[in-house]
């Protein structure tokens, strides 16, 4: 790999890490503002007092009463949305222009006809990760065809190695940030349960200080505490669905890359003496 490519890869990695950090910080700030100034707005409460009772049917105020765990849950939900959009954009770009199935069949036809230059042009038009991998393999294919020193088996191994290296450069981009969705799917429920436990502690603590059982106050406290659990389960459910959706798309895309690479190696093996 050239120094330019190394510098470009390092810069790209730094930018992606910065994006992740900025997304987390911005999400937390937005979540706090929504919690404090939207959900906690005085108009949502009786007597205009955020410390008082929510207006009947005002769900913003009810969520606000979930406590300071709520901004964390909103942050988690925002991160799911942000990284889902980021993954959608990345995978769309990775597919390139046009349908992948049509592109792969077109390449197979060109390879069967030994039209390597036309196949390279088709990769340039398609773009995307699959096209990048195939172009690298085709360029190596063309070089090996002219090589009179290496044996046939050595040429096939060299072509396979080139294809594997090109694939190894593209695949990390496809699965990047999926670990964030996977982590959110696990911790969102736990954060919600933490908020519920803290809310229950506050509710029973206030009931104990009152000195006399108050069924209404206890029911209200438990209801507010369970808001965190509901919020956490919602974030986790969304993260799991999106994670599995993206994983399935990546697996399908990887299969297409392997299929195209196999066709390339088979075509080279058949045309090489």
C-alpha positions as CSV (number, residue, x, y, z in Angstrom):
1,X,0.0,0.0,0.0
2,X,1.3,3.5,-0.9
3,X,2.1,6.2,1.6
4,X,-0.7,8.2,0.1
5,X,-3.2,5.4,0.7
6,X,-1.9,5.0,4.3
7,X,-2.3,8.7,5.0
8,X,-5.8,8.7,3.4
9,X,-6.8,5.7,5.5
10,X,-5.4,7.2,8.7
11,X,-7.2,10.5,8.0
12,X,-10.5,8.7,7.2
13,X,-10.2,6.7,10.4
14,X,-9.7,9.8,12.4
15,X,-12.7,11.5,10.8
16,X,-14.9,8.5,11.5
17,X,-13.8,8.4,15.1
18,X,-14.5,12.1,15.4
19,X,-17.9,11.7,13.9
20,X,-18.8,9.0,16.4
21,X,-17.6,11.2,19.4
22,X,-19.4,14.3,18.0
23,X,-22.6,12.3,17.5
24,X,-22.6,11.1,21.1
25,X,-21.9,14.5,22.5
26,X,-24.5,16.3,20.3
27,X,-27.1,13.6,21.1
28,X,-26.6,14.0,24.8
29,X,-26.9,17.8,24.5
30,X,-30.1,17.6,22.4
31,X,-31.5,15.0,24.8
32,X,-30.9,17.2,27.8
33,X,-32.5,20.2,26.1
34,X,-35.5,18.1,25.1
35,X,-35.9,16.7,28.6
36,X,-35.4,20.1,30.4
37,X,-37.1,22.6,28.1
38,X,-39.7,20.5,26.2
39,X,-40.8,17.8,28.5
40,X,-40.2,19.9,31.6
41,X,-41.9,23.0,30.3
42,X,-44.2,24.5,32.9
43,X,-47.2,24.4,30.6
44,X,-47.1,20.6,30.9
45,X,-47.8,20.7,34.7
46,X,-50.6,21.7,37.0
47,X,-50.0,25.2,38.3
48,X,-47.0,25.6,35.9
49,X,-44.7,23.8,38.4
50,X,-42.5,21.1,36.8
51,X,-42.0,19.6,40.3
52,X,-45.8,19.2,40.6
53,X,-48.3,16.9,39.0
54,X,-48.5,16.5,35.2
55,X,-51.6,17.7,33.4
56,X,-54.1,14.8,32.7
57,X,-53.1,13.1,29.5
58,X,-49.9,15.0,29.1
59,X,-47.4,12.3,28.1
60,X,-44.4,14.7,27.9
61,X,-44.8,15.6,31.5
62,X,-45.2,11.9,32.4
63,X,-42.0,11.0,30.7
64,X,-40.3,14.0,32.4
65,X,-41.2,12.5,35.7
66,X,-39.1,9.5,34.9
67,X,-36.1,11.4,36.3
68,X,-32.6,12.1,35.1
69,X,-32.2,8.7,33.4
70,X,-34.6,9.9,30.7
71,X,-32.0,12.1,29.0
72,X,-29.7,9.1,28.7
73,X,-32.5,7.0,27.2
74,X,-33.3,9.8,24.7
75,X,-29.5,10.0,23.9
76,X,-29.5,6.2,23.2
77,X,-32.6,6.6,20.9
78,X,-31.0,9.5,19.0
79,X,-27.8,7.5,18.5
80,X,-29.8,4.6,17.1
81,X,-31.4,7.0,14.6
82,X,-28.1,8.7,13.7
83,X,-26.1,5.6,13.1
84,X,-28.9,3.9,11.3
85,X,-29.0,6.8,8.8
86,X,-25.2,6.6,8.6
87,X,-25.2,2.9,7.8
88,X,-28.0,3.3,5.3
89,X,-26.0,5.9,3.4
90,X,-22.8,3.9,3.6
91,X,-24.4,0.6,2.3
92,X,-26.2,2.5,-0.4
93,X,-22.9,3.9,-1.6
94,X,-21.3,0.5,-1.3
95,X,-23.8,-1.0,-3.7
96,X,-22.8,1.5,-6.4
97,X,-25.0,2.5,-9.3
98,X,-27.5,0.1,-10.7
99,X,-28.5,-3.4,-9.5
100,X,-25.8,-5.6,-8.1
101,X,-27.3,-8.8,-9.6
102,X,-27.2,-7.3,-13.1
103,X,-23.7,-6.0,-12.6
104,X,-22.4,-9.4,-11.5
105,X,-24.1,-11.2,-14.4
106,X,-22.7,-8.6,-16.8
107,X,-19.2,-9.2,-15.4
108,X,-19.5,-13.0,-15.7
109,X,-20.5,-12.6,-19.4
110,X,-17.6,-10.3,-20.0
111,X,-15.2,-12.7,-18.3
112,X,-16.5,-15.6,-20.3
113,X,-15.7,-13.6,-23.4
114,X,-12.2,-12.6,-22.1
115,X,-13.2,-8.9,-22.3
116,X,-11.1,-7.7,-19.4
117,X,-10.9,-4.1,-20.5
118,X,-14.7,-3.9,-20.9
119,X,-15.1,-5.5,-17.4
120,X,-12.8,-2.8,-15.9
121,X,-14.9,-0.1,-17.6
122,X,-18.0,-1.7,-16.2
123,X,-16.5,-1.5,-12.7
124,X,-15.7,2.2,-13.2
125,X,-19.3,2.9,-14.1
126,X,-20.8,0.8,-11.3
127,X,-18.5,2.1,-8.5
128,X,-19.2,0.9,-5.0
129,X,-17.3,-1.7,-2.9
130,X,-18.0,-4.7,-5.2
131,X,-16.8,-2.8,-8.2
132,X,-13.7,-1.7,-6.3
133,X,-12.8,-5.3,-5.4
134,X,-13.5,-6.6,-8.9
135,X,-11.5,-3.8,-10.5
136,X,-8.5,-4.7,-8.3
137,X,-8.8,-8.3,-9.3
138,X,-9.2,-7.5,-13.0
139,X,-6.1,-5.3,-13.0
140,X,-4.2,-8.2,-11.4
141,X,-5.9,-10.6,-13.9
142,X,-4.6,-8.5,-16.8
143,X,-1.0,-8.4,-15.4
144,X,-0.9,-12.1,-14.7
145,X,-2.0,-12.9,-18.2
146,X,1.1,-11.2,-19.5
147,X,3.4,-12.8,-17.0
148,X,5.5,-15.5,-18.6
149,X,7.5,-16.4,-15.4
150,X,4.9,-17.7,-13.0
151,X,3.3,-21.1,-13.3
152,X,-0.4,-21.4,-13.6
153,X,-1.0,-22.4,-10.0
154,X,1.2,-19.5,-8.8
155,X,-0.9,-17.1,-11.0
156,X,-4.1,-18.4,-9.5
157,X,-2.8,-18.0,-6.0
158,X,-1.6,-14.5,-6.7
159,X,-5.0,-13.6,-8.1
160,X,-6.8,-15.1,-5.1
161,X,-4.5,-13.1,-2.8
162,X,-5.2,-9.9,-4.6
163,X,-8.9,-10.5,-4.4
164,X,-8.7,-11.3,-0.7
165,X,-6.7,-8.2,0.1
166,X,-9.1,-6.0,-1.8
167,X,-12.0,-7.6,0.0
168,X,-10.3,-7.1,3.4
169,X,-10.1,-3.4,2.7
170,X,-13.7,-3.0,1.8
171,X,-15.5,-5.2,4.3
172,X,-14.6,-3.2,7.5
173,X,-16.4,-0.1,6.0
174,X,-19.6,-2.1,5.6
175,X,-19.7,-3.3,9.2
176,X,-18.4,-0.1,10.9
177,X,-20.6,1.3,13.7
178,X,-22.7,-1.8,13.8
179,X,-21.1,-2.6,17.2
180,X,-22.7,0.7,18.5
181,X,-26.2,-0.6,17.5
182,X,-25.4,-4.0,19.1
183,X,-24.2,-2.3,22.3
184,X,-27.3,-0.1,22.4
185,X,-29.5,-3.1,22.0
186,X,-27.9,-4.6,25.1
187,X,-27.6,-1.5,27.4
188,X,-30.8,0.4,26.6
189,X,-33.0,-2.0,28.6
190,X,-30.4,-2.0,31.5
191,X,-30.5,1.8,31.6
192,X,-34.3,1.7,31.6
193,X,-34.3,-0.8,34.5
194,X,-31.8,1.4,36.4
195,X,-34.1,4.3,36.0
196,X,-37.0,2.2,37.2
197,X,-35.2,1.0,40.3
198,X,-34.1,4.5,41.2
199,X,-37.7,5.7,40.7
200,X,-39.1,2.9,42.9
201,X,-36.6,3.8,45.6
202,X,-37.7,7.4,45.5
203,X,-41.4,6.4,45.5
204,X,-41.2,4.1,48.5
205,X,-38.8,6.6,50.2
206,X,-41.4,9.4,49.9
207,X,-44.2,7.0,51.0
208,X,-42.2,6.1,54.1
209,X,-41.6,9.8,55.0
210,X,-45.3,10.5,54.6
211,X,-46.0,8.2,57.6
212,X,-49.3,6.8,56.2
213,X,-50.0,4.6,53.1
214,X,-51.1,6.6,50.1
215,X,-52.2,4.3,47.3
216,X,-52.5,7.2,44.8
217,X,-49.0,8.5,45.5
218,X,-47.6,5.0,45.4
219,X,-49.3,4.2,42.1
220,X,-48.1,7.5,40.6
221,X,-44.5,6.9,41.7
222,X,-44.5,3.4,40.3
223,X,-46.0,4.6,37.0
224,X,-43.3,7.2,36.6
225,X,-40.6,4.7,37.4
226,X,-41.9,2.2,34.8
227,X,-41.6,4.9,32.1
228,X,-37.9,4.3,32.1
229,X,-38.4,0.6,31.4
230,X,-40.8,1.3,28.6
231,X,-38.4,3.8,27.1
232,X,-35.4,1.4,27.4
233,X,-37.3,-1.5,25.9
234,X,-38.3,0.7,22.9
235,X,-34.7,1.8,22.2
236,X,-33.5,-1.8,22.5
237,X,-36.2,-3.2,20.2
238,X,-35.4,-0.6,17.6
239,X,-31.7,-1.2,17.8
240,X,-32.1,-5.0,17.5
241,X,-34.3,-4.7,14.4
242,X,-32.0,-2.3,12.7
243,X,-28.9,-4.3,13.6
244,X,-30.3,-7.5,12.2
245,X,-31.5,-5.7,9.1
246,X,-28.0,-4.2,8.4
247,X,-26.3,-7.5,9.2
248,X,-28.5,-9.3,6.7
249,X,-27.7,-6.7,4.0
250,X,-24.0,-7.0,4.7
251,X,-24.1,-10.8,4.6
252,X,-25.9,-10.7,1.2
253,X,-23.4,-8.1,-0.1
254,X,-20.4,-10.2,1.1
255,X,-21.9,-13.2,-0.7
256,X,-22.1,-11.2,-3.9
257,X,-18.4,-10.2,-3.6
258,X,-17.4,-13.9,-3.0
259,X,-19.5,-15.0,-5.9
260,X,-18.0,-12.5,-8.3
261,X,-14.5,-13.3,-7.0
262,X,-15.0,-17.0,-7.6
263,X,-16.2,-16.3,-11.2
264,X,-13.1,-14.2,-11.7
265,X,-10.7,-16.9,-10.5
266,X,-12.5,-19.7,-12.4
267,X,-12.4,-17.6,-15.6
268,X,-8.7,-17.0,-15.2
269,X,-8.0,-20.7,-14.5
270,X,-9.9,-21.7,-17.6
271,X,-8.1,-19.2,-19.9
272,X,-4.6,-19.8,-18.5
273,X,-2.5,-22.6,-19.9
